[in-house]
Structure formats: structure tokens, C-alpha cells
Amino acid sequence: MNLHDTHQDADLGVLRFLTCGSVDDGKSTLIGRLLYDTKTILDDTIATLERNAKKKGLSAIDLSLLTDGLTAEREQGITIDVAYRYFATPTRKFIIGDAPGHEQYTRNMVTAASTADVAILLVDARKGILPQTRRHATIASLLGIGQLIVAVNKMDLVGYDQAVFDRIDGEFREWLALHATTPAEVHSVPLSALEGAMVVNRGVPQEDSDEDAQPLGWYTGPTLLELLEAAPSTQLKADAAWRFPVQWVCRPSQSDFRGYAGRIEEGTIAVGDEIVVLPSGRRSKVVRIGLGEAELAEAFAGQSVMLSLADEVDISRGDMFVKASEGVPEGRQQISATVSWLGHNALDPRRSYILRHTSREVKAKIAAVESKLDLASLTWSPSDQPVALNDIAKLSIKTQQPLVADAYAENRVTGSFILIDEATNDTVAAGLIA
């Protein structure tokens, strides 16, 4: 059955997913196939790809060029930067992050994974599970991605052999069982991104026939796109503790109006609710909730709104509003966090960094490097080696002012931060709060 013949009335929302795995496992080609077979590509883009294929003497267009946008990527045939693409089906909309497979670009994979709901882990059917495959699976798990799809690609190059797929699926699940942190849900699907089998459609179109060939007829599970269409997106929890980082204080000249703009990261707020402004601890009540030109009685997680309060309180960008009835969290000046080091210069514990948490910036120092992740064995252990580019480490960090921080497992926004080099303004680390 072609999934486009079935339209679901339920709005499943936008799904953000990334493709990851080892180099040359076919990530860019897979995304190209998704875009091509869902009729997302413009005609002039297809014409350009056909001309490029003709120049190179290829029998078919190179779908990987749809995502490899950098000149260096096209010349070398590899993915370096994270490429984002968008497409939609009758069921939902998708945002794709194409992560590079080379070990030296691990930090780019972390960037793509930080906002993803699902990770598609590509495996070359000829090579099986590789160290980078396990590395990317580990990073996806650390970043809280709840669903992992193991896509065993290039099945056409192994004769669509079911035994090959079963062996790879079994080996990966055996490794997962021994792993400390695993995603909540794992699916495996055999496919050929080059031929188009089991990506959007189940079969491969035949030029001389109206019927598609079914080389993966032994597989009765859903196609890759069917899995994506049914996947739950990360839902902002309306029943969680309310969190509202202030992004902007609106005070028009020659006006008595004062409003506080920001995005509700978790929970709900209603007119009349008592709120606490942190870190000052001052209290007030919400008297107006604005969303564009409209006024709301209640606002929910994910909405960007303007709040007006009953009292004139000293509030600035970086302050956090919480709901008084839910309890006032204590500010934290000592945090434990898992960080991915993004800077070209190694971590220097003697110097201070700027820690940006939601809309707040504070100075911070690294109190201790507790352990590092051995990217070969994927085990945590103490290390006297510096934390350098692409390293993943557990740090103890001390901040100059308190932060209203939640655990990353509870809230991806208030549980994460970045570290910035004071001298260069470069982002040197991304962190997840324990």
C-alpha cells in the first residue's frame, strides 16, 4: 500500500529528524530519495541534476547533491556541515538534519541531534555496524532522542538478502542491550536509497512495466516514511512546571505600557496567576497575555507571548518567570553537565567562559573535569588529557550568578546551555545539565 493513499485527519505536528551514521553509508542519498519520491523537488532543480549527471556520464541523477550544498562537499563527495531540508506529506511536515559521518565532524552531528525527535541511523549492508555507527547512536541517546530508526541501506548491493539484514539488526540490538543509555524505541528497516526500495514506496519502479519490483518482499514492516509519519514528536509538556525566560522588555516611549516578551518553554499560564520573578524573588500577578494583536485568557508551552503584570517590578532580559503555585526552584551556581566540546582550542580550566542559558548570560568557570567519554570504547573514565575538539566530557561548572536550571531530561531548553569564549565570542561547548 502506498502511504499517500491514506490520509490521517489528526495533526501530528512537525517532526524534526536527523540522518547519522558512518561516512559513505548513504545519508545524503537517502534524504535526496525522500525529497524526490515525495515530489518535493522543483522541476528546475531536477533539470540541473539531470544536466550534471549527463556531464559526468551517470545513468541517473545524483540525489546526494540535494543536500551537499558546500563546494567542498560536492568535490569530495562527503557531508561536512549540517544541511537542513524541509518536506511535507498529506499527514505531516518534516524538518531534516543531514549530519556528517566523519569522526572529525562529530560536533556537527551534536548540533543536528540537539533539536531532533528521531534519529535515522544509516548502516551500509556490506560493512555492518562500525565504530562511528555506535558513536552516533550513543550521542543520540545522550541528547535525549527517544526514537532510533536503524536503516540498513544499500541492500541492493547484497542482493536484498534477508540474512544480511537480520544479522545487522541482531548485532545492533545486542550492543544496545549492553549499553548504559538506550533510546526509548528502536525500529529497523531494510532499504535501498539509490533504488528507492522501502524508503517512500515499497518497491522499485520498472521502466518496462507498470508494476514495481518487490526485491524486499520478505519484509512486511512499515517503510521508512511510514515510520516517520507515525513517529511522535517531542511534545512540550503543558502539565509541567511553567517556565518563561524573558527575552525582551517592551516599554514604548510616551506610554505607560510595560510588557515582557518570551516563549513559554513548559507548562501553562493564565490571567490572574501569581508569578515569581527569578533571581530577584519578587512576586506579581499576570493581568494580560498578548499573542500578536489578540488577548488570551491562557497560554501554553510553545507559544511566544507578551505578559503584563499587576505591579511595576524591576525585570530585565534573562530573568525567569515561574508560577508561584508550583513552588519556587532554587537558583543553582554549581551544576554538573555533559558537554560536547566544539572549540578548536582545548578547555582551559584557568580561565572563565560566558555561559548562555535560555536568555541569560553569566560568567562561569570549570570547577572540575569529572570524566570523559572514550569514543572508541564508549565508556566513561577519568582522564588527565585536555578536553579538546569533538570530545564529550562530564564537567562540574561554577557560575557567578545563580541559574534557574532544570535537568535536560525534564526540559530540553532550561536544561541546556552553551559556553562562549569571552575573547573571540566563539561558541566552544554545548552542555546538558544533569
One Martini backbone bead per residue (centre of mass of N, CA, C, O) as a GRO file, in nm:
protein
  434
    1MET     BB    1   0.095   0.036   0.023
    2ASN     BB    2   0.044   0.365  -0.028
    3LEU     BB    3   0.060   0.620   0.200
    4HIS     BB    4  -0.090   0.843   0.017
    5ASP     BB    5  -0.377   0.689   0.037
    6THR     BB    6  -0.346   0.784   0.341
    7HIS     BB    7  -0.541   1.000   0.544
    8GLN     BB    8  -0.484   1.190   0.827
    9ASP     BB    9  -0.654   1.403   1.042
   10ALA     BB   10  -0.440   1.415   1.232
   11ASP     BB   11  -0.222   1.635   1.400
   12LEU     BB   12   0.131   1.562   1.429
   13GLY     BB   13   0.310   1.765   1.335
   14VAL     BB   14   0.637   1.841   1.358
   15LEU     BB   15   0.925   1.664   1.233
   16ARG     BB   16   1.242   1.609   1.371
   17PHE     BB   17   1.524   1.484   1.183
   18LEU     BB   18   1.809   1.261   1.154
   19THR     BB   19   2.103   1.176   0.986
   20CYS     BB   20   2.324   0.898   1.059
   21GLY     BB   21   2.664   0.784   1.070
   22SER     BB   22   2.874   0.668   0.862
   23VAL     BB   23   3.068   0.700   0.614
   24ASP     BB   24   2.904   0.614   0.315
   25ASP     BB   25   2.593   0.516   0.398
   26GLY     BB   26   2.371   0.732   0.256
   27LYS     BB   27   2.238   1.000   0.368
   28SER     BB   28   2.202   1.199   0.128
   29THR     BB   29   2.053   1.001  -0.057
   30LEU     BB   30   1.811   0.953   0.124
   31ILE     BB   31   1.706   1.243   0.125
   32GLY     BB   32   1.678   1.266  -0.178
   33ARG     BB   33   1.464   1.041  -0.197
   34LEU     BB   34   1.249   1.172  -0.022
   35LEU     BB   35   1.217   1.426  -0.200
   36TYR     BB   36   1.162   1.287  -0.473
   37ASP     BB   37   0.918   1.083  -0.387
   38THR     BB   38   0.747   1.346  -0.262
   39LYS     BB   39   0.758   1.589  -0.465
   40THR     BB   40   0.964   1.843  -0.362
   41ILE     BB   41   1.106   1.899  -0.620
   42LEU     BB   42   1.196   2.107  -0.846
   43ASP     BB   43   1.223   2.111  -1.184
   44ASP     BB   44   1.492   2.278  -1.206
   45THR     BB   45   1.654   2.092  -1.019
   46ILE     BB   46   1.628   1.834  -1.185
   47ALA     BB   47   1.757   1.950  -1.441
   48THR     BB   48   2.035   2.003  -1.312
   49LEU     BB   49   2.092   1.707  -1.231
   50GLU     BB   50   2.077   1.593  -1.520
   51ARG     BB   51   2.313   1.757  -1.634
   52ASN     BB   52   2.529   1.651  -1.436
   53ALA     BB   53   2.498   1.352  -1.512
   54LYS     BB   54   2.571   1.385  -1.813
   55LYS     BB   55   2.860   1.499  -1.771
   56LYS     BB   56   2.942   1.228  -1.590
   57GLY     BB   57   2.797   0.966  -1.714
   58LEU     BB   58   2.526   0.913  -1.580
   59SER     BB   59   2.221   0.725  -1.548
   60ALA     BB   60   2.167   0.903  -1.289
   61ILE     BB   61   2.088   1.095  -1.047
   62ASP     BB   62   2.235   1.280  -0.777
   63LEU     BB   63   2.082   1.297  -0.469
   64SER     BB   64   2.308   1.415  -0.275
   65LEU     BB   65   2.307   1.717  -0.397
   66LEU     BB   66   2.056   1.823  -0.227
   67THR     BB   67   2.255   1.855   0.045
   68ASP     BB   68   2.537   1.912  -0.080
   69GLY     BB   69   2.626   2.253  -0.075
   70LEU     BB   70   2.917   2.247  -0.062
   71THR     BB   71   3.187   2.248  -0.256
   72ALA     BB   72   3.353   2.039  -0.091
   73GLU     BB   73   3.130   1.824  -0.093
   74ARG     BB   74   3.107   1.782  -0.401
   75GLU     BB   75   3.408   1.715  -0.454
   76GLN     BB   76   3.430   1.472  -0.219
   77GLY     BB   77   3.152   1.326  -0.137
   78ILE     BB   78   3.078   1.483   0.138
   79THR     BB   79   2.983   1.559   0.467
   80ILE     BB   80   3.022   1.852   0.682
   81ASP     BB   81   2.772   1.996   0.716
   82VAL     BB   82   2.467   2.090   0.819
   83ALA     BB   83   2.168   1.992   0.657
   84TYR     BB   84   1.859   2.151   0.573
   85ARG     BB   85   1.529   2.014   0.520
   86TYR     BB   86   1.202   2.027   0.350
   87PHE     BB   87   0.886   1.847   0.402
   88ALA     BB   88   0.570   1.699   0.279
   89THR     BB   89   0.270   1.544   0.366
   90PRO     BB   90  -0.058   1.475   0.426
   91THR     BB   91   0.021   1.430   0.741
   92ARG     BB   92   0.309   1.597   0.749
   93LYS     BB   93   0.590   1.768   0.870
   94PHE     BB   94   0.947   1.824   0.783
   95ILE     BB   95   1.276   1.820   0.944
   96ILE     BB   96   1.606   1.794   0.816
   97GLY     BB   97   1.917   1.643   0.933
   98ASP     BB   98   2.242   1.631   0.787
   99ALA     BB   99   2.493   1.438   0.909
  100PRO     BB  100   2.809   1.383   0.950
  101GLY     BB  101   3.039   1.091   0.948
  102HIS     BB  102   3.286   1.209   1.037
  103GLU     BB  103   3.471   1.230   1.320
  104GLN     BB  104   3.566   1.538   1.289
  105TYR     BB  105   3.226   1.606   1.276
  106THR     BB  106   3.077   1.549   1.549
  107ARG     BB  107   2.972   1.833   1.635
  108ASN     BB  108   2.761   1.852   1.404
  109MET     BB  109   2.583   1.620   1.506
  110VAL     BB  110   2.505   1.753   1.773
  111THR     BB  111   2.350   1.987   1.651
  112ALA     BB  112   2.129   1.815   1.509
  113ALA     BB  113   2.036   1.646   1.772
  114SER     BB  114   1.928   1.875   1.971
  115THR     BB  115   1.629   1.891   1.788
  116ALA     BB  116   1.554   1.594   1.771
  117ASP     BB  117   1.315   1.320   1.761
  118VAL     BB  118   1.475   1.159   1.532
  119ALA     BB  119   1.694   0.882   1.440
  120ILE     BB  120   1.876   0.797   1.149
  121LEU     BB  121   2.062   0.497   1.121
  122LEU     BB  122   2.308   0.429   0.911
  123VAL     BB  123   2.372   0.114   0.724
  124ASP     BB  124   2.593  -0.076   0.565
  125ALA     BB  125   2.536  -0.390   0.448
  126ARG     BB  126   2.847  -0.461   0.394
  127LYS     BB  127   2.971  -0.348   0.689
  128GLY     BB  128   2.795  -0.266   0.913
  129ILE     BB  129   2.888  -0.215   1.228
  130LEU     BB  130   3.043   0.080   1.337
  131PRO     BB  131   3.194   0.297   1.541
  132GLN     BB  132   3.024   0.546   1.433
  133THR     BB  133   2.754   0.419   1.482
  134ARG     BB  134   2.781   0.400   1.793
  135ARG     BB  135   2.846   0.694   1.844
  136HIS     BB  136   2.579   0.815   1.733
  137ALA     BB  137   2.393   0.655   1.921
  138THR     BB  138   2.503   0.776   2.183
  139ILE     BB  139   2.446   1.076   2.126
  140ALA     BB  140   2.143   1.048   2.084
  141SER     BB  141   2.092   0.950   2.374
  142LEU     BB  142   2.216   1.191   2.534
  143LEU     BB  143   2.001   1.394   2.373
  144GLY     BB  144   1.707   1.247   2.399
  145ILE     BB  145   1.636   1.052   2.175
  146GLY     BB  146   1.353   0.837   2.157
  147GLN     BB  147   1.409   0.756   1.841
  148LEU     BB  148   1.531   0.472   1.648
  149ILE     BB  149   1.640   0.424   1.307
  150VAL     BB  150   1.749   0.137   1.143
  151ALA     BB  151   1.910   0.178   0.829
  152VAL     BB  152   1.957  -0.068   0.595
  153ASN     BB  153   2.164  -0.007   0.343
  154LYS     BB  154   2.238  -0.130   0.032
  155MET     BB  155   2.074  -0.399  -0.045
  156ASP     BB  156   2.146  -0.420  -0.353
  157LEU     BB  157   2.460  -0.511  -0.284
  158VAL     BB  158   2.324  -0.796  -0.135
  159GLY     BB  159   2.059  -0.904  -0.281
  160TYR     BB  160   1.839  -0.866  -0.063
  161ASP     BB  161   1.934  -1.009   0.203
  162GLN     BB  162   1.792  -1.115   0.492
  163ALA     BB  163   2.038  -1.218   0.655
  164VAL     BB  164   2.185  -0.946   0.668
  165PHE     BB  165   1.971  -0.788   0.822
  166ASP     BB  166   1.943  -0.977   1.070
  167ARG     BB  167   2.236  -0.952   1.165
  168ILE     BB  168   2.247  -0.643   1.210
  169ASP     BB  169   2.008  -0.621   1.399
  170GLY     BB  170   2.118  -0.814   1.618
  171GLU     BB  171   2.387  -0.670   1.680
  172PHE     BB  172   2.267  -0.398   1.768
  173ARG     BB  173   2.079  -0.501   1.996
  174GLU     BB  174   2.305  -0.627   2.162
  175TRP     BB  175   2.455  -0.362   2.214
  176LEU     BB  176   2.221  -0.208   2.347
  177ALA     BB  177   2.181  -0.400   2.594
  178LEU     BB  178   2.485  -0.306   2.704
  179HIS     BB  179   2.389  -0.026   2.723
  180ALA     BB  180   2.323   0.236   2.931
  181THR     BB  181   2.197   0.418   2.695
  182THR     BB  182   1.868   0.414   2.557
  183PRO     BB  183   1.628   0.433   2.360
  184ALA     BB  184   1.287   0.389   2.373
  185GLU     BB  185   1.297   0.333   2.048
  186VAL     BB  186   1.332   0.061   1.800
  187HIS     BB  187   1.395   0.048   1.447
  188SER     BB  188   1.398  -0.167   1.153
  189VAL     BB  189   1.515  -0.113   0.803
  190PRO     BB  190   1.517  -0.206   0.480
  191LEU     BB  191   1.719  -0.053   0.206
  192SER     BB  192   1.728   0.162  -0.104
  193ALA     BB  193   1.817   0.474  -0.191
  194LEU     BB  194   1.893   0.443  -0.489
  195GLU     BB  195   1.626   0.266  -0.578
  196GLY     BB  196   1.372   0.309  -0.351
  197ALA     BB  197   1.351   0.088  -0.139
  198MET     BB  198   1.164   0.145   0.150
  199VAL     BB  199   1.113   0.456   0.175
  200VAL     BB  200   0.834   0.536   0.030
  201ASN     BB  201   0.838   0.286  -0.138
  202ARG     BB  202   0.845  -0.060  -0.161
  203GLY     BB  203   0.937  -0.038  -0.451
  204VAL     BB  204   1.070  -0.065  -0.790
  205PRO     BB  205   1.075   0.090  -1.065
  206GLN     BB  206   0.977  -0.002  -1.404
  207GLU     BB  207   1.021   0.080  -1.731
  208ASP     BB  208   0.865  -0.198  -1.861
  209SER     BB  209   0.650  -0.140  -1.617
  210ASP     BB  210   0.369  -0.091  -1.398
  211GLU     BB  211   0.525  -0.263  -1.201
  212ASP     BB  212   0.677  -0.313  -0.910
  213ALA     BB  213   0.943  -0.414  -0.765
  214GLN     BB  214   1.003  -0.674  -0.482
  215PRO     BB  215   1.296  -0.724  -0.321
  216LEU     BB  216   1.145  -0.678  -0.012
  217GLY     BB  217   0.905  -0.891   0.038
  218TRP     BB  218   0.997  -1.014   0.326
  219TYR     BB  219   0.916  -0.730   0.423
  220THR     BB  220   0.631  -0.621   0.645
  221GLY     BB  221   0.694  -0.356   0.727
  222PRO     BB  222   0.750  -0.039   0.740
  223THR     BB  223   0.840   0.224   0.602
  224LEU     BB  224   1.020   0.494   0.656
  225LEU     BB  225   0.789   0.704   0.621
  226GLU     BB  226   0.586   0.562   0.804
  227LEU     BB  227   0.753   0.597   1.059
  228LEU     BB  228   0.765   0.908   1.050
  229GLU     BB  229   0.455   0.963   1.048
  230ALA     BB  230   0.419   0.803   1.341
  231ALA     BB  231   0.602   0.974   1.495
  232PRO     BB  232   0.674   1.123   1.783
  233SER     BB  233   0.695   1.424   1.901
  234THR     BB  234   0.823   1.661   2.093
  235GLN     BB  235   0.649   1.745   2.373
  236LEU     BB  236   0.525   2.000   2.522
  237LYS     BB  237   0.455   2.035   2.866
  238ALA     BB  238   0.163   2.152   3.006
  239ASP     BB  239   0.205   1.993   3.303
  240ALA     BB  240   0.443   2.145   3.363
  241ALA     BB  241   0.651   2.356   3.478
  242TRP     BB  242   0.662   2.685   3.455
  243ARG     BB  243   0.847   2.854   3.178
  244PHE     BB  244   0.979   3.211   3.144
  245PRO     BB  245   1.193   3.360   2.947
  246VAL     BB  246   1.319   3.671   2.915
  247GLN     BB  247   1.377   3.860   2.611
  248TRP     BB  248   1.179   4.125   2.640
  249VAL     BB  249   1.134   4.470   2.712
  250CYS     BB  250   0.831   4.652   2.676
  251ARG     BB  251   0.878   5.024   2.638
  252PRO     BB  252   0.721   5.260   2.519
  253SER     BB  253   0.722   5.564   2.428
  254GLN     BB  254   0.482   5.750   2.567
  255SER     BB  255   0.414   5.505   2.778
  256ASP     BB  256   0.269   5.276   3.026
  257PHE     BB  257   0.365   5.033   2.894
  258ARG     BB  258   0.441   4.687   3.011
  259GLY     BB  259   0.630   4.418   2.869
  260TYR     BB  260   0.689   4.049   2.837
  261ALA     BB  261   0.893   3.870   2.627
  262GLY     BB  262   0.835   3.520   2.515
  263ARG     BB  263   0.878   3.167   2.570
  264ILE     BB  264   0.705   2.889   2.641
  265GLU     BB  265   0.863   2.594   2.758
  266GLU     BB  266   0.654   2.529   2.994
  267GLY     BB  267   0.338   2.497   3.044
  268THR     BB  268   0.101   2.722   3.207
  269ILE     BB  269  -0.091   3.035   3.168
  270ALA     BB  270  -0.297   3.277   3.351
  271VAL     BB  271  -0.506   3.499   3.423
  272GLY     BB  272  -0.416   3.564   3.774
  273ASP     BB  273  -0.154   3.451   3.811
  274GLU     BB  274   0.108   3.381   4.016
  275ILE     BB  275   0.438   3.519   4.011
  276VAL     BB  276   0.797   3.461   3.982
  277VAL     BB  277   1.097   3.644   3.993
  278LEU     BB  278   1.404   3.542   3.849
  279PRO     BB  279   1.626   3.601   4.113
  280SER     BB  280   1.467   3.810   4.308
  281GLY     BB  281   1.153   3.706   4.410
  282ARG     BB  282   0.939   3.860   4.292
  283ARG     BB  283   0.586   3.945   4.294
  284SER     BB  284   0.295   3.869   4.084
  285LYS     BB  285   0.041   3.936   3.831
  286VAL     BB  286  -0.143   3.837   3.565
  287VAL     BB  287  -0.327   4.069   3.330
  288ARG     BB  288  -0.181   3.987   3.047
  289ILE     BB  289  -0.216   3.813   2.722
  290GLY     BB  290  -0.017   3.833   2.430
  291LEU     BB  291  -0.095   3.752   2.070
  292GLY     BB  292  -0.027   3.988   1.916
  293GLU     BB  293  -0.351   4.121   1.887
  294ALA     BB  294  -0.424   3.917   2.094
  295GLU     BB  295  -0.618   3.799   2.372
  296LEU     BB  296  -0.554   3.585   2.649
  297ALA     BB  297  -0.638   3.360   2.910
  298GLU     BB  298  -0.434   3.140   2.788
  299ALA     BB  299  -0.109   2.971   2.791
  300PHE     BB  300   0.133   2.769   2.616
  301ALA     BB  301   0.349   2.562   2.522
  302GLY     BB  302   0.528   2.732   2.248
  303GLN     BB  303   0.442   3.018   2.307
  304SER     BB  304   0.461   3.357   2.199
  305VAL     BB  305   0.453   3.618   2.445
  306MET     BB  306   0.283   3.890   2.624
  307LEU     BB  307   0.337   4.015   2.948
  308SER     BB  308   0.137   4.147   3.213
  309LEU     BB  309   0.159   4.322   3.520
  310ALA     BB  310   0.045   4.455   3.826
  311ASP     BB  311   0.348   4.530   3.874
  312GLU     BB  312   0.636   4.717   3.934
  313VAL     BB  313   0.915   4.545   3.813
  314ASP     BB  314   1.242   4.453   3.816
  315ILE     BB  315   1.308   4.374   3.475
  316SER     BB  316   1.505   4.152   3.262
  317ARG     BB  317   1.689   4.009   3.058
  318GLY     BB  318   1.704   3.662   3.187
  319ASP     BB  319   1.471   3.629   3.334
  320MET     BB  320   1.249   3.419   3.540
  321PHE     BB  321   0.938   3.273   3.514
  322VAL     BB  322   0.720   3.152   3.772
  323LYS     BB  323   0.495   2.959   3.948
  324ALA     BB  324   0.390   2.982   4.268
  325SER     BB  325   0.213   2.709   4.292
  326GLU     BB  326   0.486   2.525   4.204
  327GLY     BB  327   0.718   2.651   4.312
  328VAL     BB  328   1.048   2.758   4.400
  329PRO     BB  329   1.332   2.744   4.254
  330GLU     BB  330   1.657   2.700   4.292
  331GLY     BB  331   1.942   2.837   4.253
  332ARG     BB  332   2.233   2.764   4.044
  333GLN     BB  333   2.607   2.755   4.078
  334GLN     BB  334   2.618   2.434   4.064
  335ILE     BB  335   2.698   2.220   3.787
  336SER     BB  336   2.616   1.931   3.611
  337ALA     BB  337   2.765   1.826   3.290
  338THR     BB  338   2.726   1.748   2.951
  339VAL     BB  339   2.978   1.795   2.699
  340SER     BB  340   3.045   1.942   2.383
  341TRP     BB  341   3.333   2.011   2.216
  342LEU     BB  342   3.373   2.291   1.969
  343GLY     BB  343   3.650   2.394   2.005
  344HIS     BB  344   3.977   2.433   1.894
  345ASN     BB  345   4.026   2.498   2.177
  346ALA     BB  346   4.094   2.391   2.467
  347LEU     BB  347   4.018   2.350   2.771
  348ASP     BB  348   4.048   2.614   3.032
  349PRO     BB  349   4.044   2.615   3.382
  350ARG     BB  350   4.173   2.916   3.428
  351ARG     BB  351   3.927   3.022   3.282
  352SER     BB  352   3.661   3.206   3.165
  353TYR     BB  353   3.314   3.187   3.076
  354ILE     BB  354   3.027   3.207   2.886
  355LEU     BB  355   2.697   3.141   3.001
  356ARG     BB  356   2.419   3.030   2.806
  357HIS     BB  357   2.083   3.053   2.943
  358THR     BB  358   1.878   3.108   2.743
  359SER     BB  359   1.865   3.464   2.810
  360ARG     BB  360   2.117   3.408   2.993
  361GLU     BB  361   2.425   3.562   3.121
  362VAL     BB  362   2.725   3.410   3.257
  363LYS     BB  363   2.983   3.352   3.447
  364ALA     BB  364   3.234   3.081   3.412
  365LYS     BB  365   3.376   2.785   3.569
  366ILE     BB  366   3.585   2.507   3.579
  367ALA     BB  367   3.602   2.291   3.844
  368ALA     BB  368   3.567   2.003   3.680
  369VAL     BB  369   3.683   1.698   3.536
  370GLU     BB  370   3.527   1.399   3.574
  371SER     BB  371   3.487   1.294   3.262
  372LYS     BB  372   3.531   1.081   2.972
  373LEU     BB  373   3.453   0.984   2.649
  374ASP     BB  374   3.529   0.698   2.492
  375LEU     BB  375   3.506   0.675   2.142
  376ALA     BB  376   3.581   0.368   2.124
  377SER     BB  377   3.433   0.227   2.392
  378LEU     BB  378   3.204   0.399   2.531
  379THR     BB  379   3.344   0.505   2.805
  380TRP     BB  380   3.371   0.618   3.128
  381SER     BB  381   3.659   0.823   3.232
  382PRO     BB  382   3.920   0.932   3.367
  383SER     BB  383   4.121   1.231   3.272
  384ASP     BB  384   4.436   1.408   3.186
  385GLN     BB  385   4.319   1.508   2.935
  386PRO     BB  386   4.219   1.734   2.734
  387VAL     BB  387   3.947   1.913   2.628
  388ALA     BB  388   3.855   1.867   2.296
  389LEU     BB  389   3.772   1.843   1.994
  390ASN     BB  390   3.480   1.632   2.012
  391ASP     BB  391   3.452   1.603   2.298
  392ILE     BB  392   3.314   1.417   2.581
  393ALA     BB  393   3.204   1.560   2.898
  394LYS     BB  394   3.216   1.580   3.254
  395LEU     BB  395   3.114   1.866   3.439
  396SER     BB  396   3.204   2.118   3.673
  397ILE     BB  397   3.012   2.419   3.729
  398LYS     BB  398   3.072   2.769   3.799
  399THR     BB  399   2.872   3.045   3.879
  400GLN     BB  400   2.825   3.379   3.947
  401GLN     BB  401   2.522   3.323   3.897
  402PRO     BB  402   2.220   3.213   3.922
  403LEU     BB  403   2.023   2.935   3.800
  404VAL     BB  404   1.724   2.831   3.626
  405ALA     BB  405   1.763   2.487   3.634
  406ASP     BB  406   1.712   2.198   3.458
  407ALA     BB  407   1.688   1.899   3.354
  408TYR     BB  408   1.720   1.771   3.042
  409ALA     BB  409   1.506   1.538   3.080
  410GLU     BB  410   1.275   1.764   3.141
  411ASN     BB  411   1.429   2.015   2.976
  412ARG     BB  412   1.582   2.120   2.688
  413VAL     BB  413   1.613   2.427   2.754
  414THR     BB  414   1.663   2.454   3.079
  415GLY     BB  415   1.891   2.200   3.031
  416SER     BB  416   2.065   2.406   2.858
  417PHE     BB  417   2.385   2.511   2.702
  418ILE     BB  418   2.645   2.754   2.642
  419LEU     BB  419   2.984   2.820   2.558
  420ILE     BB  420   3.183   3.125   2.564
  421ASP     BB  421   3.428   3.309   2.431
  422GLU     BB  422   3.531   3.613   2.538
  423ALA     BB  423   3.734   3.698   2.308
  424THR     BB  424   3.575   3.567   2.032
  425ASN     BB  425   3.265   3.460   2.059
  426ASP     BB  426   3.283   3.160   2.062
  427THR     BB  427   3.150   2.851   2.043
  428VAL     BB  428   3.276   2.574   2.262
  429ALA     BB  429   2.997   2.463   2.399
  430ALA     BB  430   2.762   2.197   2.477
  431GLY     BB  431   2.503   2.150   2.731
  432LEU     BB  432   2.392   1.906   2.985
  433ILE     BB  433   2.188   1.889   3.254
  434ALA     BB  434   2.162   1.685   3.551
   0.00000   0.00000   0.00000
